[in-house]
């Protein structure tokens, strides 16, 4: 009887997966299907099992912290306002992406303002963060309160890397002046190639801070991250340099935020972050016996729906059928067999509780990552009205399957740092 029950369960699982791939669930209501209480609880459990790294943005109000979050995440709204949780009096977390975060930005407001004692916020932030980005306006020479906090933090955390982002460069330009291109600040002698007023302002801030205690690097990055409506081109001036600084400071963070292919389009960047987030959530679910039987396919459908939103492509019946056909029956069958295998092994005493959990976590994460990457390619072409070849979709899926497994192992070894 037990064997029959197992077979029945596996049969139901494969049927459910087949329907998921073919779009039966998405057809009903793609927004509501995965958003049930079970999935929300599963995501909450996944976040608790594998919390993302925390980047602390330290600076005055209106210094440009929000612009940095928006540019790094590639989201026009940076999911700010609906993804935060209050922690102490004024510090706030911004989870990105909201449902399956790969990073948490931690913002402390109002340093140096009258009638604000930031001590409680600062102590909390320091206890949570793995990287600090200090954000200062190039036109603001009064950064004593910010620098005092930074010096104190580095005395306590001497190995922490520090990135100092000097923002809003255009506020120091003369009327009619435009950004210097190519970006000059990553080469010696930049002081002679930018407006004299800007050079003096940037150098004054660097001299004011001076050398920090400890062995961690201090990386200065002038940036000017604006909105298209501001009519300042390019709107992401210095963003590549900021990426390079983050890479020097944290390999793990770069892997989570930036597409390994090097594509820099907003969709590719935002999609990669969503895919990594859902892959990490899948890994956390994969270690929980039986939970993934119901939650993992729903999690993957939710990811596909989110990717469709980012691309501006609706997963209707025709789209789902087309994507399923591009993946091919071999991948769909393999998906089902892998799911069955990872679930069955966890039913075996001892092995299922140790090796099975690890196998399940890696396999679930790799499948989610591969499915997401294949969908990203398909949606990117669909959004532009261009055809995509089946062999390209399958190649991306196969490569991502291996890449996803390695990526999750890397995150596990780094412990989310």
N, C-alpha and C positions, 0 to 999 in steps of 0.2 A: 504493500500500500504506500509505504514511504517513497519507494522508487517511482511509483505512478504519480505521486504528488509532485516529486521533483521534475519529472518529465512534463507534467501539466504546467508547472510553473515556468519551465524553460520555453515551452511552446507559447504560453501567453506572453512571455518576455519578447520572443522573436517576433510574434505578431504585432505587439505594440511598437517595437522598433521599426518594423517594416511600415507600419502606418505612419510613424513619425517621419521616416525618410520620404515617404510618398506624399506627405502633406495632409493626411486626414485630420490631424489635430490642428494644424495651422489653418485649414479651411474653415473650421467652425468659427474660431475667433482667435487669431494668432496672439492677440495681446493678453487675453484672459487665460488661455489654456495653461501656460506654465506658472501663472501667478497665484497658485493656491497656497494654502497655509503650510502644506507639507514642504513645498519648495522653498518658501520663505524661511521656514525653520531650518531646512537643510543648508541654505546659504548662510544663515546666522551661525550655524554650527561650523561651517567651513571657514568663515572669517575668524572664529575663535580658535580653531585648530591651527591655522596658518596666518597669523596677522601680518599685514604688509608693513614694509619699512615706513618710517615717519620722517618726512622732511620738514624741518622747522624754518619758517620764513620769519625773520626777525627784522623789524624796522618800524618807522613811524607810519601813522595812518596816511593813506594817499601816496605812499612811496613807490607804488608800482607792483606790489605783491600779487594782486589779482591778475594783472597782465602777464606776469611770469607763469602763474598757474594755468591761465588760459592758453598760452603759447606752448607750454610743455605738454599739456594734455591734448592739444589739437582740437579741443571742443570750443565752439564759438561762445558757449555759455560757461564752460569749465565746470558745468554741473554744480555751480556754486549757488547756494540758496536752497537747494533741495537735497544736498548731500552732506550737510554739516550736522555735527552734534555739539552742543555746548559742553564744555568740560569744566572750566573754572569760571571766574567772573566775566572775562572777555575773550579768552583764548578759544579757538574753535578748530575742530577737525573738518577737513574737506576730503571725503573719500572719493577716490577716482579709480575706475568707474564706480558708480554708486552701488550697484548690486554686487559686483564681484571686484573689489578694489585691488589694484596692484601697488598702490602707493597711497599714503595719507599725508596730505599737506596740513600743517599745523600753523595757524596764524595767530600771532599775538598783536593786539591792536594798541595803538596810542602810546607808544614809548615816548617819554619826554613830555607828555601832556600834563597840564595842571590838574591837580586833584585826582591823579591816578597813581596808585601804588601797584606796580606790576609784579611785586615780589612773589605772590602766590602763583600767578600765571607762569612766570619764568621758571620757578622751581619745578612746576608740573611739566612744562615743555622740555626742559633739559632731561627729565627722567624718562621721557617718551621717545626722543628723537635719536636718529642715527646720523643725520647730516643737517648742517645749518647753512641756510642761504641768507646772508645779510643783504637787505635791499635798501639802498640809499639813493635819493635823487641827486643827480649831478649838480643841480643848481642850489642845493641845500648844504651850506657849509657848517651848519650847527648840528653835528652828529654826536656830540659828547655823550648823551645818555645811551645811545645805541652802542657806541664803542666801549663805554664802561661795562655794559652787560657782556659784550663779546669778550673783552679781556678777562672778566671774571670766569666766564664759561671755559675759556681755553686754559686757565690755570687749573680748573678742576678736571678738564677733559683734554689733556695735552696732545693726545694723538688724533683728535677730531680734525678732519679736513674742513676748511671754511671757504665758502664761495662768497665773494662780495660783488653783488650786481649793482653797478652804477647806472641808474635808469634815467629816462626822460631827457636824453641828450639834446633833443631839439629845443628844449627850453633855454639852452645856453647859446643857440645859434643866433647870428645876426639875421635880420629880415631877408628872406630870399635864399638863404644858404641851405644846401641840401646835404644829405649824408655823404661822407667820403666813401667812395667805392674803388676797388674792393675794400672790404673791412680791414682797417689798418692796425687795430689794437693788438693783434697777435704777433706782431713783428717788431723788432727793435727799431727805435727811432720814430715811433708813431706820433710822438709829441710834435714833431715838425710837420706832420701831414694833416693835422686837424686844426680847426679854428683856434687861435691863441687863447681866447677866453675859455673854451672847453678844456684845452690842455691844462691851463692853470687850475681850473675847478677840480679836475680829476686828480691831478698831482697833489693838490692841497689836501684832499680827503685821504689819499694814501699816506702822506706825511703825517697827518693828524693821527691816524690809527697806529702807524709805526709797526714794529715787529711784535708779533704775538708770542706768548710763551708756548713751549712745547714743540713737538716734532711734526705735527700735522701741517700740511701745506696750506697756504693762503692764496687763493686764486682770484684775481681781479678780472671782472668781465663787464665792460661797458655795453649796454644794450639799449635799444629804443623800440619797445614792443607796443605798437599802436593798433587801432582799429582801422579797417578800410575807409570808414567814413571820415577819419582824421586827415586823409589825403596826404600822408607822409610815406614816401616810398623809399625802400621796401618797408612794409609794415612789421616785418620780423627781423629788423636790423640787429645783428649780433646773436641771433638765436643759435646758429651753428656753433659759435664760440661757447655759448652757455652749455650746449650739449657736450662739447669737448671737455669743459670743466667738470661736468657731472660724471663723465666717463672716468676722468682722472680720480674723482673723489669716490665713486661707487660703481663698480662694474655691474653689480646686481641691479641697481636702479636703471642703468642704461638699457639692460636687457629687457626689463619690464616695460619701459616706456617707448623704446625706439625699435622700429622694424629692422630685423636682421638683414633684410635685403637692401637697406639703405634708402628705400623710397621715402620721400619727404612730403608727399601730398597729405593734406589734412585727413582725408579719408583713410589712407594707408596707416597713418600714425594712430588715429583714433581706433581703427579696427584692430590693429595689433594689440593695443592696450586692453580692449574688450576681450580679445581671444585669450591673452595671457591670464587675465583675471578669471575667466570662466574655466580655463585649464587648471589653474591653481585650486579653484573651488572643487573641480572634479577630482583632483588628487586628494583633497581632504575628505570628500565623500567616499572615495574609493577605498579608504581604510576602515570604513564603518560597515560591518557585516550587514548585508541585505538592504541597507538604506539606498544604495545606488540603483537597486532594481527599479525603483519607482522614480527616484529623483534625478538620476543622471540623464536619461533621455529628455526629461522635462527641462533640465538645465541647458542641454544642448539646443533644444528648440527655442528657449528664451534667448540664447546667444545668437542664433540665426535671425531671430526677429529683430534683435538690437542692431545687428550688422545691416539688415535691410533698412532700418530707420536711418542709420548713418549714411547709407548710399542713396537714400531716397527711392528705394525700390521695394515694392510691396510683394510679399510672398503669396501670390495668388496661386490657384491650381496649376496654371500653365508654367509659372516660374519654378514651382517645386518639382513638377514632372520633368522639366528641362534640366534642372540641376541634378536630379536623381539619375537621369539618363547619362549626363556627362560623367558622373562618378562611375557609373557602370555597375552591372550586377556583381562583378567580382569584389569590388570594394564594399557594396552593400552586404553581401554575404559574409565577407570577412569581418565587417563591423559586428554582425550578429554573433558570429562564432567567438570573436574576442570577448564580447559582452558575456556570452554564456560561459566561456572558460573562466573569466575572472570571477564570476559569481559562484560557479561550482566549486572552485578551489577554496573559497572562503568557508564552504560548508564542511570541509575536512577538518577534524579536530587537530589542534596544535599547528599543523601546517597552515590551515586556513586562518589561524589567529596571528601568525607571524609572517611567513613568506607570502601567504595569500593576501594579506593586507597590503604589503609592499607592492606585490604584483598588481593588485587592483588599483592602487593609487597611481602607479606609473602608467598603466594601460588606460585607465579612464582619462587621465590628463592628456596623454598622447593622442587618443582618439578625438577628444574635444579640440585640441590644438590643430590637428590635421583637418578636421571637419571645418573649423573656422577659417583656416587659411585657404582651403579650396573654395569656400563660400565667398571669401574676400575677393579672390580672383574673378569668380563668376559675377558677383555684384558690381565690381568695378567696371567690367565690360558692359554689363546690362545697363548701368547708369549712363554710359556714354553711347549706348546703342550700337555697340560693336560686338560681333560674334566672338566666341571663345572656343578653342579647340578642346575636344575631350581629352586628348593626350596631355595637354597642358594642365588641365584640372587634375587628372590622375597623377601626373608627375609631382605637382605641388602637394597633393595629399600624401603621397608616399614619402617625399622628402620631409614634410612636416611631421609625419608620424615618428620618425627617428629624432628629429629636432626637438619635438615636444617632450619626449621621454628624457632626453639629455637636459633640457631646460629645467624640468621639475627636479631632477636630481641635483642640479646646480643650486637651485633655490634652497633645497633641503639641506645641502652641505653648508650653505652660507647662513642658514638659520634666519632667513629673512632680513639679513643685514644688507 
